[in-house]
Amino acid sequence: MENEKNKNVKKIILGVMALGVIIGIAVCFIIAYNNTKGSNIQTNVISTNNSSTSNTTTSQNTSSGSSSVASTSNSKNLNITDGGSYDLSGEYESVTINTNKEVILNLNGVQITNSSGPAINVIEAKTVTIVLSGDNKISVTTTEDLDGAIYSKADLVLAGTGSLEVKSNYDGIVSKDTLLIKNGTYIINSDDDGIRGKDSVEIQDGNFTINAGGDGIKSSNDEDTSLGYVTITGGNYNITAKSDGIQGITKVTINGGTYNISAAEGIEATYVKIDDGTINISASDDGINASKKSNIGTPTIEINGGNITIKMGQGDTDGIDANGNIYINGGTINITGNSPFDYDGTAQYNGGTIIVNGEQTNTITNQMMGGGMKGGMPGEMNQNGNMPNGEEMQMNGGRRGR
């Protein structure tokens, strides 16, 4: 009987030991798996140390991958040659990105000053996302023809709760593909365009103060005129521009936000569509203008909602001017000026409130009495700016024709 008890005890001990081995193997497997996943996420912490005796750039990689930051002869010039997430703080002269992967730049108290090129220059990347924390400043002064203080040949995304101040003697923020701004605070002073995207500019939210020698916010594509559209769904905007406040070669869509625009022309595109928002425009030419800027169809202005106030300068100026059609379906429109409306095609008042020089009216008057293009255009563009019934139209641009 004693031997049988001992055998049972041994079996129990062996069973417990086997279970322990199995649990140990499982834990090791889980740890190894998590380490493998973690090694695919690369984060580099980069800061500059400026003192009278040192001028160094440090790069700390928080994962098991290798660092992808290379310093040039001047340690304030950073070259990023691999994908990953990079935390930047301190002072720099330039940041250059050249990779076929996605890059995330986390800017926290960064100051970049460049006298020979873009402060942030994206030569190649899958997508570049700039995330703002704290106060960040970028300044570019160069005698060369510069596309932008921030210049990207890839899709560019800006986001974060911080701020970014940009000073440029050319353009401010430029993407040669799509430009998406999710949020953040932006102060832009540029001798030409403030914000420019080639295929599109899409803004979801944020606070913007823009002083531009050309256009404030702009999208234009000379190669594919079905692109070049601006879509804004929210945010606060104070725009002062010598040319257009907001311009899209194909379409400008506004569906929310608060705007104070002082410019030659407040909003301009082939198709202007306003669904919502509080918009205050002071213009010396046209307040809202639909002109022949692309080959996508008849220039049209469509207003479905929002509160729009337009104050026009003296002379040959129009509050709402379309080289085609005007459709007012809703919203409140308050125009002060000699010529509230000017259109070459069809004008339809289907709803909303129209106030001209302090008096409410339900009539869309016409200064030029339809002297140009005739006929309406059923339907509207899709979200990419495409319209039916294509026509041959010419392009134009901002101060440098871009």
C-alpha positions in Angstrom: 0.0 0.0 0.0 2.9 2.4 0.9 4.5 1.7 -2.5 1.2 2.6 -4.3 1.0 5.9 -2.4 4.6 6.8 -3.4 3.8 6.0 -7.0 0.8 8.3 -6.9 2.8 11.1 -5.3 5.5 10.8 -8.0 2.9 11.0 -10.7 1.4 14.1 -9.2 4.9 15.7 -8.9 5.7 14.8 -12.5 2.4 16.2 -13.7 3.0 19.5 -11.9 6.5 19.7 -13.4 5.2 19.0 -16.9 2.5 21.7 -16.5 5.1 24.1 -15.3 7.2 23.4 -18.4 4.2 23.9 -20.7 3.3 27.2 -19.0 7.0 28.4 -19.2 7.1 27.6 -23.0 3.8 29.5 -23.5 5.1 32.6 -21.7 8.4 32.5 -23.6 6.4 32.3 -26.9 4.2 35.3 -26.0 7.2 37.4 -25.0 9.0 36.5 -28.2 5.9 37.3 -30.3 5.5 40.7 -28.6 9.1 41.6 -29.1 8.8 40.7 -32.7 5.8 43.0 -33.1 7.5 45.8 -31.2 10.6 45.6 -33.3 8.6 46.7 -36.3 7.7 50.0 -34.7 10.7 52.2 -34.8 10.8 55.4 -32.7 13.8 57.7 -32.7 14.2 60.4 -30.1 16.2 63.2 -31.5 17.3 66.5 -29.9 19.9 69.1 -30.4 22.1 70.5 -27.6 23.3 74.1 -28.2 25.9 75.7 -26.0 29.0 77.7 -26.4 31.1 74.6 -26.4 28.9 72.0 -28.1 26.8 71.6 -31.2 25.6 68.0 -31.2 22.7 66.0 -32.5 21.7 62.9 -30.5 19.6 60.0 -31.8 18.1 57.4 -29.5 16.2 54.4 -31.0 13.7 53.0 -28.5 13.2 49.8 -30.4 15.5 47.0 -31.5 15.7 48.3 -35.0 18.7 50.3 -36.2 18.7 54.1 -36.3 17.8 55.7 -39.6 19.0 59.2 -39.0 22.2 60.4 -40.5 23.8 63.7 -39.6 25.6 65.7 -42.3 28.8 67.7 -41.6 26.6 70.1 -39.7 24.8 68.2 -37.0 21.7 70.5 -37.3 20.9 69.0 -40.7 19.0 65.8 -40.3 18.7 63.1 -43.1 15.9 60.5 -42.5 16.4 57.6 -44.8 14.1 55.0 -43.3 10.5 54.7 -42.2 9.4 55.1 -38.6 8.4 57.6 -35.9 10.8 60.4 -34.9 10.5 62.6 -31.9 12.2 66.0 -32.6 13.0 68.8 -30.2 15.5 71.7 -30.3 17.0 73.7 -33.1 17.7 72.6 -36.6 18.7 74.0 -40.0 17.0 71.4 -42.1 15.2 68.1 -42.0 15.3 65.9 -45.1 13.2 62.8 -45.7 14.1 60.3 -48.4 12.6 56.8 -48.1 9.9 54.7 -49.7 8.2 54.1 -46.3 5.9 56.0 -44.0 7.4 58.6 -41.7 6.0 60.3 -38.6 7.6 63.5 -37.3 6.6 64.4 -33.8 7.6 68.0 -33.3 7.8 69.3 -29.8 9.4 72.7 -29.3 11.2 72.6 -32.6 12.8 75.6 -34.3 14.1 75.2 -37.9 15.8 78.1 -39.7 17.1 77.6 -43.2 18.6 80.2 -45.6 19.2 77.8 -48.6 16.1 75.6 -49.0 13.0 74.1 -47.3 13.1 73.7 -43.6 11.4 70.3 -44.0 12.0 68.7 -47.4 10.3 65.4 -48.3 12.1 64.1 -51.4 10.4 60.7 -51.2 8.1 58.9 -48.8 5.0 56.8 -48.8 3.3 59.3 -46.4 4.6 61.9 -44.0 2.7 62.8 -40.9 3.8 65.8 -38.8 2.3 65.8 -35.3 2.5 69.0 -33.4 3.1 69.4 -29.6 4.1 72.6 -27.9 5.2 75.6 -29.9 7.1 75.1 -33.1 8.7 77.6 -35.5 9.9 77.4 -39.0 11.6 80.2 -40.9 13.0 80.2 -44.4 14.7 83.1 -46.2 16.4 82.3 -49.5 17.1 84.0 -52.8 16.3 80.7 -54.7 12.9 79.9 -56.2 11.5 77.9 -53.2 8.3 75.9 -53.4 7.7 75.9 -49.6 9.1 76.2 -46.1 7.6 72.7 -45.7 7.8 71.0 -49.0 6.7 67.4 -49.7 6.6 65.4 -52.9 4.5 62.8 -51.0 1.1 62.8 -49.3 1.4 65.1 -46.3 -0.7 65.0 -43.1 -0.5 67.6 -40.3 -2.1 67.0 -36.9 -1.7 67.5 -33.2 -2.7 69.9 -30.4 0.4 72.1 -30.7 1.2 75.1 -32.8 3.3 75.8 -35.9 4.5 79.2 -37.0 5.8 79.5 -40.5 7.7 82.4 -42.1 8.7 82.1 -45.7 9.7 84.5 -48.5 8.0 82.0 -50.9 5.2 79.5 -50.1 4.4 78.3 -46.6 3.2 74.6 -46.5 3.2 72.7 -49.8 2.4 69.2 -50.8 2.9 68.0 -54.4 0.3 65.3 -53.7 -2.6 65.5 -51.2 -2.4 67.7 -48.1 -4.6 66.8 -45.1 -4.8 68.9 -42.0 -6.6 67.3 -39.1 -6.1 69.9 -36.4 -3.5 72.1 -34.8 -2.8 75.9 -34.6 -1.1 77.5 -37.6 0.4 81.0 -38.0 1.6 81.5 -41.6 3.3 84.5 -43.1 4.4 83.9 -46.7 5.3 86.1 -49.7 3.3 83.8 -52.0 0.7 81.1 -51.1 0.1 80.1 -47.5 -1.1 76.5 -47.8 -1.0 74.7 -51.2 -1.7 71.1 -52.2 -1.4 69.8 -55.8 -4.1 67.1 -55.9 -6.1 68.4 -53.0 -6.3 70.3 -49.7 -8.5 68.8 -47.0 -8.9 70.5 -43.6 -10.9 68.9 -40.9 -10.3 71.3 -38.0 -7.7 73.7 -36.6 -7.0 77.4 -36.0 -5.4 79.3 -38.9 -4.0 82.8 -39.2 -2.6 83.3 -42.7 -1.0 86.4 -44.3 -0.2 85.6 -47.9 1.3 87.5 -50.8 -0.5 85.1 -53.2 -3.4 82.8 -52.2 -4.2 81.9 -48.7 -5.3 78.2 -49.2 -5.0 76.7 -52.6 -5.1 73.5 -54.6 -4.1 73.3 -58.2 -2.9 70.5 -60.6 -1.7 71.6 -64.0 -1.3 68.0 -65.2 -4.7 66.6 -64.2 -7.4 69.3 -64.1 -9.9 66.9 -62.6 -7.9 67.3 -59.4 -7.0 70.4 -57.5 -9.9 70.7 -55.0 -10.3 72.1 -51.5 -12.6 70.6 -48.9 -13.0 72.2 -45.4 -15.3 70.8 -42.8 -14.4 72.8 -39.7 -11.9 75.2 -38.1 -11.3 78.9 -37.5 -9.7 80.9 -40.3 -8.3 84.5 -40.4 -7.0 84.9 -43.9 -5.4 88.0 -45.5 -4.3 87.5 -49.1 -3.4 89.7 -52.0 -5.0 87.2 -54.5 -7.6 84.6 -53.4 -8.4 83.7 -49.8 -9.4 80.1 -50.8 -8.9 78.8 -54.3 -9.5 75.4 -55.9 -8.9 74.9 -59.6 -11.8 72.4 -59.7 -14.0 72.7 -56.6 -14.1 74.3 -53.2 -16.5 72.7 -50.7 -17.1 74.3 -47.3 -19.2 72.4 -44.8 -18.5 74.2 -41.5 -16.0 76.5 -39.8 -15.7 80.2 -39.1 -13.9 82.4 -41.7 -12.7 86.0 -41.8 -11.3 86.6 -45.3 -9.8 89.8 -46.6 -8.6 89.3 -50.2 -8.9 90.4 -53.8 -11.3 87.5 -54.2 -12.7 85.6 -51.1 -13.4 82.1 -52.5 -12.8 81.0 -56.1 -13.1 77.8 -58.0 -14.8 76.3 -61.1 -17.4 75.0 -58.7 -18.0 76.6 -55.3 -20.3 74.6 -52.9 -21.2 76.0 -49.4 -23.2 73.7 -47.1 -22.5 75.3 -43.8 -20.2 77.7 -41.9 -19.9 81.3 -40.8 -18.2 83.2 -43.6 -17.2 86.9 -43.5 -15.6 88.2 -46.7 -14.1 91.6 -47.5 -13.1 91.7 -51.2 -11.8 94.2 -53.7 -12.8 92.1 -56.8 -15.3 89.3 -56.2 -16.5 87.9 -52.9 -17.3 84.4 -54.2 -16.3 83.6 -57.8 -16.9 80.6 -60.1 -14.6 81.1 -63.1 -13.2 79.1 -66.0 -10.3 77.5 -64.1 -10.5 73.8 -65.3 -12.1 71.6 -67.9 -14.6 69.9 -65.6 -17.8 71.8 -66.6 -19.8 75.0 -66.3 -18.6 77.3 -63.5 -21.2 77.1 -60.7 -21.9 78.5 -57.3 -24.2 76.4 -55.1 -25.2 77.6 -51.6 -27.1 75.2 -49.4 -26.6 76.7 -45.9 -24.4 78.8 -43.6 -24.2 82.4 -42.7 -22.4 84.4 -45.4 -21.5 88.1 -45.1 -19.8 89.8 -48.1 -18.6 93.4 -48.1 -17.4 94.6 -51.4 -15.1 97.5 -52.4 -16.0 100.3 -54.7 -15.8 100.0 -58.5 -16.4 97.0 -60.8 -16.9 94.4 -58.0 -19.4 91.6 -57.5 -20.5 90.0 -54.3 -21.3 86.6 -55.9 -20.0 86.2 -59.5 -20.3 83.1 -61.7 -19.2 82.7 -65.3 -22.0 80.2 -65.4 -24.7 79.4 -62.9 -25.8 80.3 -59.4 -28.1 78.1 -57.2 -29.2 79.4 -53.7 -31.0 76.7 -51.8 -30.6 77.8 -48.2 -28.6 79.7 -45.7 -28.3 83.4 -45.0 -26.5 85.7 -47.5 -25.9 89.3 -46.6 -24.2 91.4 -49.3 -23.1 95.0 -49.2 -21.9 96.4 -52.5 -22.8 98.0 -55.8 -23.3 94.6 -57.6 -24.6 91.8 -55.4 -24.8 89.2 -58.2 -23.3 88.6 -61.6 -23.8 85.5 -63.7 -23.5 84.4 -67.3 -25.8 81.4 -67.2 -28.8 80.5 -64.9 -29.7 81.8 -61.5 -32.1 79.9 -59.2 -33.4 81.0 -55.8 -34.9 78.0 -54.1 -34.6 78.9 -50.4 -32.7 80.7 -47.7 -32.5 84.4 -46.9 -30.9 87.1 -49.2 -30.1 90.5 -47.9 -28.7 93.2 -50.2 -27.5 96.5 -48.8 -29.7 96.0 -45.7 -32.9 95.0 -47.5 -34.2 91.4 -47.8 -35.1 90.1 -51.2 -36.0 86.9 -53.0 -34.5 88.0 -56.3 -31.1 87.2 -57.7 -30.4 90.3 -59.8 -27.8 90.3 -62.6 -25.4 93.1 -63.3 -24.2 91.8 -66.6 -27.6 90.4 -67.7 -26.1 87.0 -68.8 -23.6 88.2 -71.3 -21.5 85.0 -71.3 -22.0 81.3 -71.1 -25.6 80.1 -71.3 -27.5 77.1 -69.9 -27.6 75.3 -66.6 -25.8 72.2 -65.3 -27.8 69.5 -63.6 -26.3 67.6 -60.7 -23.0 68.4 -59.0 -19.4 67.2 -58.7 -18.4 64.2 -56.8 -16.0 64.4 -53.9 -13.0 64.4 -56.2 -14.2 67.5 -58.1 -15.5 65.7 -61.2 -18.5 67.2 -63.1 -20.4 66.1 -66.1 -20.5 68.0 -69.4 -16.8 68.8 -69.7 -15.7 71.9 -71.5 -12.4 73.4 -72.5 -11.3 76.0 -69.9 -8.1 77.8 -69.1 -6.0 77.7 -65.9 -4.7 80.5 -63.8 -2.9 80.8 -60.6 -1.7 83.0 -57.7 1.1 85.5 -57.6 3.5 83.2 -59.5 0.8 81.5 -61.6 0.9 78.1 -59.7 
